[in-house]
Amino acid sequence: MGLPDWSRSKIFLVLLAVTVPILILIAVNKADNSSAPPQQEASADCQQVDQAVRHWAQALPAIQFGLTRSADAATIIRDSTTAAAAVRNDSATITDMSLHDKVTALADKLDTVSRGKPSTPPDWRPDQTYMDGYASMTPLVHQLKVACPNVGDDPAPAGVPAPPTN
């Protein structure tokens, strides 16, 4: 039974059998997307958490660059100190004590990084103070993201990010 043996109606039925399930899946997908509940507006506290996380994110590239051999300690200290002050300022207006404590802890960790020594000669390894601050920042930001789901929901930037400037 080769293709020439098929009648026009058999070919039409096969094409129909393939396209109908695809059309049904598209329709169901559209219906699911349109019935999704709209995201709630972030509370004032979560907006402050979002600002604090943004300040942390601005300092993060320099802090991570501190793990490499070509780190500039002055830039890391400047960026992490500036971010710590901004995060602490954001935490001052947060009324939810749990969020306030976590944002303040994030500022403390940024201060800890600024007091530490990044990767520098002769051993090319960051010191324990630097690593203590760095290692505990990501879990704190994760806890803030769980508490305020709208934090950091910006669209991803296009292109390759630029390395930190010295």
C-alpha positions in Angstrom: 0.0 0.0 0.0 2.1 2.9 -1.3 1.2 6.6 -1.3 -0.2 6.4 -4.9 -2.7 3.9 -3.7 -4.2 6.4 -1.2 -7.3 8.2 -2.3 -7.7 11.9 -1.8 -10.1 11.3 1.1 -7.6 9.1 2.9 -4.9 11.8 2.6 -7.4 14.4 3.8 -8.3 12.3 6.9 -4.6 11.8 7.8 -4.0 15.6 7.6 -7.1 16.3 9.6 -6.0 13.7 12.2 -2.7 15.5 12.6 -4.0 19.1 12.6 -7.0 18.8 14.9 -5.1 17.8 18.0 -2.6 20.6 17.4 -5.5 23.1 17.1 -7.1 21.8 20.3 -3.8 22.1 22.2 -3.4 25.7 21.0 -7.0 26.6 22.0 -6.5 25.0 25.5 -3.3 26.9 26.0 -4.9 30.2 25.1 -7.7 29.5 27.5 -5.3 28.7 30.3 -3.3 31.8 29.8 -6.4 34.1 29.6 -7.9 32.6 32.8 -4.7 33.1 34.9 -5.3 35.4 37.8 -3.5 38.8 37.5 -0.5 39.3 39.7 -1.3 41.3 42.9 0.2 44.7 43.3 3.2 44.5 45.6 2.8 45.9 49.1 4.8 48.9 50.2 7.1 46.7 52.2 7.7 44.4 49.2 8.4 47.5 47.1 11.1 48.5 49.6 12.4 44.9 49.5 12.6 45.2 45.7 14.6 48.4 46.0 17.0 46.8 48.5 17.5 43.8 46.3 18.2 46.1 43.4 20.9 47.8 45.4 22.4 44.4 46.3 22.3 43.4 42.6 24.2 46.5 41.6 27.1 45.6 43.9 27.0 41.8 43.2 29.1 41.8 40.0 32.0 43.5 41.7 31.6 41.2 44.7 31.7 38.1 42.5 34.6 39.6 40.6 36.4 39.6 44.0 36.6 35.9 43.7 38.9 36.1 40.7 42.6 37.0 40.6 42.2 40.4 39.0 39.8 41.8 41.6 40.1 45.5 42.5 39.6 45.7 46.3 38.9 49.5 46.2 36.0 49.0 43.8 34.6 46.1 45.8 34.8 48.1 49.1 33.2 51.1 47.5 30.4 49.2 45.8 29.5 47.0 48.8 29.7 49.9 51.3 27.4 52.0 49.0 25.0 49.1 48.6 25.0 48.4 52.3 24.0 52.0 53.1 21.3 52.0 50.5 19.9 48.6 51.7 20.0 49.8 55.3 18.1 53.0 54.2 15.5 50.8 52.5 15.1 48.6 55.5 14.3 51.6 57.7 10.9 52.0 56.2 9.8 48.4 56.2 7.1 47.8 58.8 7.0 44.0 58.6 9.6 42.9 61.2 10.5 39.7 59.5 11.2 41.5 56.2 13.0 44.3 58.1 15.3 41.8 59.8 16.1 40.0 56.6 16.9 43.2 54.7 19.0 44.5 57.6 20.8 41.2 57.6 21.5 41.6 53.9 23.0 45.1 54.6 25.1 43.5 57.4 26.4 40.9 54.9 27.3 43.6 52.4 29.2 45.4 55.3 31.0 42.1 56.0 32.1 41.8 52.4 33.5 45.3 52.5 35.5 44.5 55.6 36.9 41.3 54.0 39.8 40.9 51.7 39.0 39.8 48.1 41.2 37.6 46.0 44.7 39.2 46.1 48.3 38.2 46.1 50.1 36.2 47.4 47.6 33.4 48.0 44.9 34.5 45.5 42.1 33.5 47.8 39.5 35.7 49.5 39.7 35.7 53.3 37.1 34.1 55.6 35.4 37.5 56.4 34.8 38.1 52.7 33.5 34.6 52.1 31.2 34.7 55.2 29.5 37.8 53.8 29.3 36.6 50.2 28.1 33.0 50.9 25.1 34.0 53.0 23.7 36.8 50.8 22.1 34.5 48.2 20.0 32.6 50.7 18.8 35.9 52.2 17.8 37.2 48.8 16.0 33.9 48.2 14.1 34.2 51.5 13.1 37.8 50.4 12.0 36.5 47.0 9.8 33.8 48.7 8.3 36.4 51.0 7.7 38.9 48.2 7.2 37.0 44.9 7.1 40.2 42.8 10.7 41.1 43.7 12.9 41.1 40.7 10.3 40.2 38.1 11.8 42.5 35.5 12.3 41.1 32.0 15.8 39.7 31.5 18.1 42.1 29.8 19.2 41.4 26.2 22.8 41.0 25.4 25.9 40.0 27.3 26.4 41.9 30.6 29.5 44.1 30.8 32.2 43.1 33.2 32.7 45.5 36.2 34.8 48.5 35.5 38.0 49.1 37.5 
